[in-house]
């Protein structure tokens, strides 16, 4: 059994853990990383962000070829779907990405241990193999928990990853389901539902709340729901799923009004359950060493990611803040930079979010609803992509940019984008807000013409004074 000593032992090689390990090594630390998967990258790279985006892109191209190219004077006939090839491409993208992290680990001389990481005491991590035996004991000056999250279970719905699937199984379906029910209208459900709808499924989304995409600005959501409905998605909102049963011809999903009322059923072939994720903290030995959890089951940390036990830190989905891969990465960098004597910091209010449907939604900062509820006096500027020349040339005119500012100071408090390139555009807004920019600041920056980013400039001008092209 291996026994080694390190400056830092990281538990988990997802976007939080592997980035933290690399940055720590760059800062001169001797680093080890313990990962239970045989491949690096965690949920995001293996069964989440990367494979889902690969399928979103492929399914988008399929739909463009079968429906949208005619408007550009491109006539295509005899188009067929090779789902096996599409899935192979997805797997190739995942493989290349995870291999890239393996290369970075070797480049930065990070010791990798495959197995479950369990904290035995402050300064000691055991590596547990698949058979439950300890394969290595690692001594560490500091321990960083980057264990990520797992699928939230739903009572009455037993996942088998074949016909009742989580997001993991939904990315591995070998046939396009004729009828797909998605439980949960959050980001994951809408993205994966969009994939299979484009490929030919009849998709019905069942959501407990009376709206889709919780957390998104309500004005943006209303237009977004109309667009998704126009694309063919069906929504049953304000409904509580009570169970899924199997029959000779498929699955029966039972649901009832969330506020009480008569039950209904929905006959489908596949059910995707994605009501959210919860922090992965079981089996890490936290109770043994006295690491405190919050009332939400996350690991409690201070402003420097320190847990209740000195020398043990935590980042990413395991702690408070948005459960996003890029947030976890920034947490990891800030944490290890602080350990190295630097001034690491992450402002979770400046972390952008993206829904990778078509069109995309992206936002950073507060929503109009949140600001009004807080009693903040605001100004709102909007600009539709229908007025943007590049968007018209691209044939992607759905959506708008919305900029919200402090009415007294013009400081940007939130930016919300519904549009074809929203996920890329939001980076400019996040940078502006990180530096405390005003709407006037954004509006006076020269934007290249013609680009879709001009819509952000115009929305900022609308929030400050008046747009030029509207």
C-alpha positions, 0 to 999 in steps of 0.5 A, a space after each residue: 500500500 502506497 503512503 505519500 506526503 503532499 502539500 495538497 490532496 484534492 478529492 475529485 477531478 471535475 472542473 473544480 478539482 482538476 483546475 485547482 490541482 493544476 493551479 496549485 502545482 503552478 504555484 509550487 505545491 506538491 499535489 495529488 488528486 483522488 478520482 473515483 472515475 477511471 477518466 478525469 473531468 468529473 460529471 461535466 466532461 464525462 456525462 454532463 456539459 461536454 457530451 450534452 453540448 456535442 449532441 446539442 450541436 449535432 441535433 441543431 445541425 440536423 434540424 438546420 439541414 432538414 428545416 432551415 437551409 431552404 430559406 438560404 437557397 440550399 435545397 437538400 433531399 434524402 437527409 437521414 439520421 445516423 444516431 450511432 454516428 452522432 453518439 460516436 462523435 459525442 464520445 470522441 469529443 468526450 474522450 479527447 477532452 478527458 485525455 487533454 486533462 490527463 496530459 495537463 496532469 502529467 505536464 504539471 506533475 500531479 499524482 493521480 490516484 484512482 479510487 474513492 477519497 475518504 478523509 481519515 483525519 485532518 491531514 490524511 486521505 485514504 484511497 479506497 478501491 472498488 473492492 472497498 480496500 484501501 489502496 493508498 494513504 496520503 498525508 497532506 498539509 491541506 485537503 481540498 474537497 471537490 466532490 461535485 454533485 449527483 442526480 437528485 432522486 424523485 420518489 416514485 420514479 426509479 431510474 434504470 438508465 434504459 427507459 427511465 433515465 437520468 441526464 446520464 442515460 438520456 445521452 446514451 439512448 440508442 434509438 430516438 424515443 417516439 414519446 419522451 417525458 421530461 420531469 423538470 423544466 430546468 436547464 438540464 431538462 430543457 437542453 436534453 429535451 431539445 436534443 431529442 425533440 430536434 431528432 424526432 421525439 414528441 417531447 412533453 415537459 412536466 414541471 412542478 412550478 408554474 413556469 419553466 427555467 427557474 432563476 431566469 428573468 421572468 420576462 425572458 422566460 415568457 418569450 422563451 417558452 413561446 419559442 420552445 412551444 413553437 418548436 414543438 415542445 409541450 409543457 405541463 406546468 404546475 404539475 406534481 409527478 406521483 409515479 411512473 409505471 411500466 406497461 406492455 406498450 410503454 410507460 405511464 407517468 402519473 401527475 396531478 396539480 401541484 396545488 391539489 386536484 384531479 390526477 392525470 396520466 401521460 403515456 410515453 416511451 422514455 422518461 427523463 427525470 432531472 429535477 436537480 442535483 444535490 452535493 455529493 458528500 456521502 462516504 467522504 468521512 466528513 462526519 468522522 472528522 467533524 466537517 459541518 454541513 449546512 441545512 441544505 446538505 452542503 459543506 459549510 465554508 468561510 470566505 476562503 473556502 475553509 471548512 469547520 476543520 482547519 486544513 480541510 477546504 471545499 469548493 464547487 457543487 459541494 458548497 453554496 453558490 450556483 452549481 456550475 462547472 465554471 464557478 467550481 473552477 474559479 472556486 478552485 483557483 481562488 482557494 489554492 491561490 489563498 493557500 499560496 498567500 495570494 488574494 483569491 476571490 470569487 464573486 458568485 453574483 458575477 458568475 454567468 449562467 447559460 441555457 444551451 437551447 436554440 436560441 440560448 439564454 444567458 445572464 449575469 447579475 440580478 433579475 428584474 424580479 429580484 431587484 424590484 423585490 429588494 426595493 432597488 430603483 432601476 432602469 431597464 434597456 432592451 434591444 431585440 435581435 430583430 433590429 440587429 443587421 447581423 442577426 437578420 443576415 444569420 436568420 436568427 432574429 428571435 430574442 432580445 438583450 436586456 440591461 438592468 441598471 441602478 437608476 441613480 448611478 447607471 451601474 449595471 446590475 444585471 444583463 439577460 440575453 435570449 438569442 442565438 449567441 447569448 452564451 458567448 455574448 454574456 462574457 462581455 457583460 460579466 467582464 463589465 460588471 466585474 469592473 463596476 461598469 455603467 450602461 454608458 460605459 458599455 454603450 460607448 465601447 466601439 463594437 464591430 459591425 455587423 455583429 450580434 454583439 451590437 445588440 448588447 451595445 444598443 441595449 446598454 444605450 437604451 438603459 442609459 439614454 436612448 438606443 441609436 437603431 431603434 
